[in-house]
Amino acid sequence: QQSNLTSYGVTTVAIITLEAFAGMWINAFILGVLGIGWLKKKTLNSNEKILLFLSIARISDLCFSWTYSFLSFIYPKYLYIHPILQLALFFQAFFNHCNLWLSACLCVFYCIKIANFRNSFFIYLKVKIDRMVPWLFLVSGILALAIGIIAYNVADKPHCNNRNSTGQGNFGSANIKMDKHFFPSFFLTGFGYAASFTAVIFSAVFLLFSLWRHKCKMQTNSMKDLSMEAHIRAMKSILSFLVMYSINFVCLVLKMVYVTKKGSYMTFLIVVFQYTFPGLHSLTLIFSNPKLEKTLLKILALERC
C-alpha cells in the first residue's frame, strides 16, 4: 500500500508540476509584455491593468498551490509544523480568489465597455468604468483577504486529524477532519465562486444580446465595422471563460465532497483540471488580445527561424 501511495503521489506531482509551470510561463508572458509596455509608455489602459494584475494573481496562485501539493505528497510532515499549513492555505485561498474575482472583473469590463445599450445606468457605467477599475481591484483584494483569513483560522483550529501522521495524497486539507468548522469556510468559498460565476453569466448574456442587435443593424446596412470585431473578440474570451469556469465551479463542489477522500482518483481529476484552468484561460486571453497575440506570433516566428 505504501508503494501504491508513493507511485500515485509521484505521478500526481509530475502532472501538476507540468501544468503549473506551463501556466506560470503563459501568465509570465502576459506580465512581461504588459510590464514592458507600461515601462515604455508610462501608462496602461484599464483592460491591460486588469490583465496585468490577473497574470500576477495567477502566477502566485499556481506557485503556492503547487508548493502546497508538493509538500503534501513529498514532505507531508512539514505541513504539521505550525504555521506552515496555515500560511499555505491562507496564500492559496487568497490568490485563488484574487484570480477568480479579477477574471470576473475582466468579463464585466468587456461587457460594459463593448456592449451597446441605451439604458441611462448602463451609459453611466460605460463612462465611469475606467475610474471604477481601481475600486474593483480593492474590493477583489478585500474579499480574497477575508477568505484567506478564514482559511487560516480553519486550519488553525485544534481539530487536525493525526497531526503526527505521515500519510500522503490528501489534496483537500492535509488530513484535517471535515466537521462543523469547515462549513463557514466552504460556505463563503462557495458564495465567492457563485457570485463571480453569476457576474460572468450576466456579462456573457448582455454581450451576446448586444452582439445580436448589432449584427441585425449591420445586416440592414450591409456593412461590417470594428464594433462587430470587438464584440466577437470579447465574446470569445467571455464564452471560453464561461465554459471553463462552469467546469471549475463543478470541480469546487466535488472537491468539497471529496475533501476527506485520501488518494481518490476523482480528487486527482479535479485538481488536474484546476491546475489547467489558469493557463488555458490565459492562453485564450492572449489570442483575444491583438497586442498579445501579435507579440506571441513574433516570438514563435523568430524561434522557427
C-alpha positions, -999 to +999 in steps of 0.1 A: +000+000+000+029+023+008+043+017-027+010+024-044+006+057-025+041+067-034+036+060-071+003+078-070+018+108-053+048+109-077+026+107-108+003+134-095+031+157-086+047+152-120+015+161-139+005+191-118+042+203-120+040+204-158+006+221-157+017+246-131+049+257-148+032+259-182+005+281-166+031+303-149+050+306-182+019+317-201+010+343-175+046+354-172+044+362-209+013+384-204+030+400-174+063+406-194+046+421-224+023+444-205+050+453-180+074+463-207+047+483-224+040+501-191+076+510-186+079+523-222+046+543-224+043+550-186+006+542-189-018+513-194-054+513-203-079+497-179-081+464-199-044+460-197-043+468-160-068+440-153-048+416-174-016+426-156-029+421-121-047+389-132-015+374-145+003+383-112-026+366-093-025+335-114+013+331-112+011+335-074-019+311-072-001+284-092+031+289-073+015+285-038-009+257-049+020+237-064+041+242-033+012+230-011+006+200-033+043+192-034+047+193+003+015+172+009+029+144-013+066+145-009+072+160+026+038+158+044+055+161+078+064+197+071+027+206+069+023+197+105+048+223+116+030+254+128+023+277+109+033+262+075-001+246+069-020+277+079+001+300+058+000+276+028-038+275+029-040+313+035-020+322+004-036+295-017-071+308-008-061+345-012-046+342-046-071+317-059-100+341-051-080+371-065-077+351-097-115+344-098-126+379-089-102+396-113-114+372-141-150+381-133-140+418-133-124+414-168-156+399-181-178+426-166-153+452-180-156+438-215-194+438-213-197+474-201-170+487-225-182+470-257-219+463-254-243+490-266-274+497-246-294+529-243-302+524-206-291+555-186-275+535-159-255+514-184-243+546-201-232+559-168-212+527-161-197+529-196-184+565-189-172+557-153-159+522-157-122+533-162-124+551-129-141+522-112-113+497-121-091+506-091-121+501-068-127+467-084-091+458-076-096+470-040-129+451-035-115+419-050-084+421-027-106+426+004-129+397-004-099+375-012-082+385+020-113+377+040-114+342+025-077+338+032-081+348+068-110+323+073-089+295+056-061+303+080-084+302+111-100+269+100-066+253+095-055+267+129-084+250+147-073+222+171-092+196+151-065+183+129-067+146+124-035+127+133-011+156+134+019+133+136+007+111+107+029+107+077+000+099+053+003+113+018-021+123-010-048+144+007-054+173-017-081+190+003-068+199+038-038+177+047-058+152+067-079+178+085-111+162+097-142+176+079-165+188+106-186+218+116-155+241+115-153+236+077-187+248+068-181+286+073-151+283+050-169+262+024-200+285+025-180+317+019-158+300-007-189+287-025-206+321-022-175+338-038-174+313-066-212+316-072-211+354-071-183+357-096-199+330-118-231+349-118-213+381-129-197+361-158-230+347-169-247+381-169-218+396-188-220+369-214-258+372-218-257+410-221-228+410-246-244+382-267-276+402-268-257+434-278-239+414-305-272+401-319-287+436-320-255+450-336-254+422-362-290+429-372-282+465-378-251+456-398-271+432-420-296+460-426-268+484-437-249+456-455-216+465-439-191+454-413-173+476-387-148+475-359-175+473-333-185+439-346-150+426-344-147+439-308-179+422-299-167+389-314-133+391-296-149+398-263-174+370-267-147+345-275-129+355-243-161+355-221-176+323-235-143+304-232-141+316-196-178+307-190-172+271-202-140+266-182-155+284-152-186+262-152-164+231-151-142+248-124-174+255-103-184+219-106-149+209-095-152+231-064-184+214-054-169+180-060-137+190-041-159+198-011-175+164-013-142+145-017-121+167+007-115+138+031-111+111+004-075+102+007-059+093-026-092+095-046-089+094-083-119+118-085-098+142-064-069+137-088-091+147-118-104+177-100-070+190-091-056+183-126-083+205-141-079+232-115-042+235-124-051+236-161-077+264-158-053+294-151-030+286-181-057+276-205-079+307-199-048+330-201-039+314-234-074+323-247-069+358-234-037+361-254-054+352-287-083+375-278-059+405-274-044+418-307-013+432-289-005+400-270-013+378-300+009+398-323+038+396-298+034+359-293+033+352-330+065+373-335+083+353-308+072+320-324+083+332-358+117+341-345+121+307-328+112+289-361+139+309-379 
